[in-house]
Amino acid sequence: MNTDNKYQAPALDKGLDILEYLSAQSAPQSQTDIGLGIDRNPNEIYRMLMSLESRGYILRDHVSGKYRLSLKLFYLSHRHSPVDELLKAAKYPLEELAHILRESCHLSVLYLNQVMVVTHVKSPAPIALSIEEGHLFELPLTASGKVLLAFMEEAEQATVLAANEVYKKFPKKEKEQFLLSLQQIREDGAYIRSSELAEGVVDISLPIGDAHTGVIACLTISRLTTLNSSKSMAHTDAVEEARKCVKKIEDRIGIIRS
């Protein structure tokens, strides 16, 4: 049990200690086993075991009297998908951004070492770029993928790239340049680049979250440069509008940047 916290809730700590201990065991545990495992007197945890059992968090075998975790924690963790919460938070800000810029925009997340588009808002203009929701793209070849990579912890980034088939085929010099470009994206906080997958498209990508809070998604504006006119907003101004959109999404999720 962690005793360094400024604020203590002994009963809650006791219950969490029990749940964490049982989650690490491959076999049911007796009251004595649990007490020894969390460095408490077995009699001290009796009432907490009864409470956790009555609430359905743990199960007791009526023959052996030993305890194991139920599936309740698994059920609770899957009642609200993080992606569902992200989509709810992003719906209005994305629609507002697409209306202001008259450009299509989308959100992407990391999925199975690729970039998955989880939602797309089409430009209100009569001619607009459309990106299929649920589609997977290669990490190193998209602005969204580069932004997601740029804000990963160094060890995680190295692990992801080591398993990426596209990156592994890069010559040594290209790998070095790629890693330098990720550092630059992290410093700039945004990425503006002509698309490597479609001609006549410039992508503007920003992270949702930061290096301290953790990046959960990437916002990308896809601009059709062939349709740009003198009335079109400059890329730098589009970035500022995108930052406002990101801030609204983060506020709705509860992300507080340091």
N, C-alpha and C positions, 0 to 999 in steps of 0.2 A: 504494500500500500504506500502511496506517495504521501509523505507527511510534510512536504515542503510548500504545499499550496497555502496561500494567504488566507483563504476562506475554506473552512472545513465543514463537511456535512457527514458526520461519522456513520449514520445509518445508510446513507446513499453510498458512501465509500465501501462499506461492508458488502452491500448487495452487488455493486459493480465488481468488487474483488472476487466474489463467488462466481459471477457470470464469466468473467475473464479467465478464471482458473479452469472452469468446466469446459470452456471453448478450446482450451489447449490440451485437453485429455482425450485419448482415443477410446477410453472405457469408462463406464459409470463409476462414480466415486462415493464412498461412504461419508457420513458426517465427520468422522475422525480424519479421513483422508483430506477432505476439503479444509478442515480447520488447520491441519498441519501445513497444507499447501499454501494457505494465505497467512500463515503465522498468527493464528488466533486460537484461543481455547475453543474446542469443539462445542462446548455448552453455550458459548457466547454467540454462536451463529444459528442456534436452533430456531429462534423466532424468525430470523431472516429467511432461512430455508423454507419454513412454513409459508411465509408471505409470498416468496417467489413461486412456490408450488401452487398456491391458491390463485395467483395471477396468471398461471400458465406458462411462465418462463422456463421452469424446470419440471422434470418428471421424476417421480420416485417409483422404483420397482417395488411392488408389494411383497415380493418374496425375499429379495436381498436387502431391501431398504436403501439401496444406492441411488444416487442422483445423476441425471444427465440433462443436457439442454433439450428443450423442445424446439419446434420450428417457429416459435412465435417471433423471435428476433429476425429471422429470415423473412417472415411474412411482413413485419413492420417495415423492414428496409426496402421492400419492393412495392409498397403501397404508393409511393410517390417517386417516380423516376426523375433523376436529376435532369434528364433531357426534357421531360414534360414541363418541369419548373422553368427551365431555360426558355422554352418555346412560349410559355404563358407570359413571361417577363418581357420577351423580345417582340411580341406581336405588334403592339401599337408603335413602339419606337422605330421598328423597321419600316412599317407602312408610312410613317411620317417622313423618314429619311428618303424613301423612294419617291415620295411626292415632292419633297423639296428639291432633290437633285434631278428628278425625272430620269433616274437610272435604276436598273435592277440591282438588288443586293441579296446576300444570303449569309447564313451562319453555317459554320463547319466545326466538326469536332474530330478528335483522333479516334480511329476505330480500326483495330486489327492492323496496325502499322500502315494505315492509309487515312486519307481525309474523307470523311462522310459529310455530305451536305444534308443538314437536318431540317432546314426551312429556307424557302426562297420567296422573295417578294418581287413581283414584276413591276417594271417601270410603267407609269400611267401613259407614257408616250405610245403612239400607234405602232412604232417599230421598236422592239426591245429584245434584249438577250434573255433567254430562258435557260435555267439550269435545273436539271431534274433532282428533286428531293430524294434522298436515299442513295444517290449515286456515289461510288467510291472513286477517288483519284489518288494518284501516286504522290506521296509526301514531297519528294524533292522537286517535283515538276509544277507545283502550284504555289501561288502567293500565300494561300491559306496554310498550306503545309509548312512552308518556310517560317511563317509567323509562329505556328504551334511549336515547331522545333526550336526556334530561337529562344523561346521563353521557358524551355524545359530546364531542369537541373542538369548540370554537366554529365553526371553519371547516367541519368535517364536518357538524355540525348544520345550519348555514345551507344547505349544498348539498343535504342530504336534504330539508329543508323546502321549498326552492325548487322541487323536483321533485315534491312531494306535492300531488296534485290536491285533496284535502280541505282541507289547510292553505291553499292558494292561494285558496280560496273564502271563507275567513274575512274578515270586515270588519277594517279596520286596528286598531280598538280590541281586537277579539277576539284578533288576532294578538299584540298587545302583552301582553294578559293571559295568553295561552298561554305566551309566552316567560318571563314572570315566574313562572308556575307550575312551569316546568321548573327554574328557578333554585332555587325552594323545595324541590323534590324532591331536587335535588343536595345542598342543605344538610342536609335531614332524613335522607337516606340510605334512605328508604322512602316508600311512597305508599299511602294508604288513601283509597278513594273509591268511592262507589256507581257501579256499572257504567252506562255510557252505552248499552250494547247489550242489557241484560236487566234487567227490574225485579225488585226483591227480592234483588239480589245486591250484595255489597260485596267489592271486590277489594283485596287487600293484596299489594303488589308490592315486591320488593327486587332490586337488581342482583347478579349474580355477577361479582365483580371490582370494581374501583373506578376512579376517575379516573386513578390512577397506573399501575395494572397493565393497564387496559383492561377494559371490560365485555364479556363474551362472551355473556351470556344474562340473562334475567330470570326470577325465580321468582315465581309468583303463586298466592295462595290465594284461591279463590272461595267466599265464605261465603253460604249461603242464609239471609238474615235472617228470612224468614217462618217458618223452623223453629227459630230460636234460642230457647232456653229459659233459665231461671235458672241452669242448670248449664253453659251455654255459656261458653267462655273469652272474656274481654274482648279487643277488638281489639289493645290494647297488649301483652297477654300473648301473643297469637298472633304479633305481630311479633317478639317475643323468641324464640319457638320457630322462627320462620322464619329468624332470624339464625343460630341454631345449625345449622340445616339448610344454609344457605348456606356457613357455615364448613366443614362436613364436605365439601361438594362441592368447595370451593376447595382444601382440603387434599389431596383425592384427585387433583385435576388438577395441583396443584403451584403454585397461585397463592399468593404471599406478599404480603400487603398491607403497605405501608410505614407 
